[in-house]
Amino acid sequence: MSRRQKQIITLFVFSIAAAIIAIAHGVIFDLNLSEIKRLTIWGIALTALVIFPTILFLEWLFDWNNNAQLEELEKRIKKLEEK
């Protein structure tokens, strides 16, 4: 399994946990007991489907700088190998 696949699986598992926490947060802190019905497999799945793409977008957004630095380092390494 590649590093990217492991990362996506980890982010997906995290989004499921975050969905459960988000639903529980809505129930506990808002004291809205009608939201407890969202704490089902379907409710967790729907909430995770909202959270998962958001996490992927944030990971992609913050990875821009890392990719740029990695490309720069690769160019420097190629120049050193040519010498």
N, C-alpha and C positions, 0 to 999 in steps of 0.2 A: 504494500500500500504506500502510495507516495505521501510526501509531507503535506501536500495541498489537500488530498483526500482526508487525511487524518484531521487536518485543520477544519475542514467543512463539517465532518462528523462531530467533532468537539463543539463547534459553534451551534450545530443543530441540537445536540443534547443540552447545551447551555440555554438555548432558546426555549426548550420545553420546560426546563427548571424555572426560567424567568417568567414564563407564562403562568405557571402555578403560583409563583410568588406575586405576580401582578394581580392575579385574581384574588388571592388571599389578602393582599394589601387593600384592594377595593372593598372587600367585605369587612375587614377589621377596622381600618382607619376611617372609612366613610360610614360605618355602622349601618350599611345597607344590606340587610339580610336577604333581599330578593336576588342579589347577585350570586348567592351561594349556588344557584342552579347552573352557573357557568363553570363550576368546578366539576365538570364531567369530562369524559374522554373527548367528546366533540368540542366542548368549550376550550379545553386545553389545546386541542389541535388547531382550532381557529386562531386562538391568541398566539400560539407558536408560529403559525403561518404569517402573522403580522410582524412578530418580533424577529424571526429568522432572516428575512430579506433586509430588514433594517440593520441587523448586526453585520451581514455580509457587505452592505453598502458602506458602513462605517469602517470595516476592516479594509476594504478596497481604498477608501478615501485616505486613511492613515498610512497605507502601504505605498502610496505614490512616492513619498520622500525616500523610503527604503529602496525602492526599485531604482530611482535616479542615482542614489549613492552606490548601489551595487553595480550599475552599468559603468559608472565612473571608475570604480575600483577594478573592474574587469579590463577596461581600456588600459589602465596603468599597469596591470599585471601582464597584459599582452606586450606592451612596450618593453617591459623589463625582460620578458622571455626572449624577445627578438635580439636583445643585446648580447 
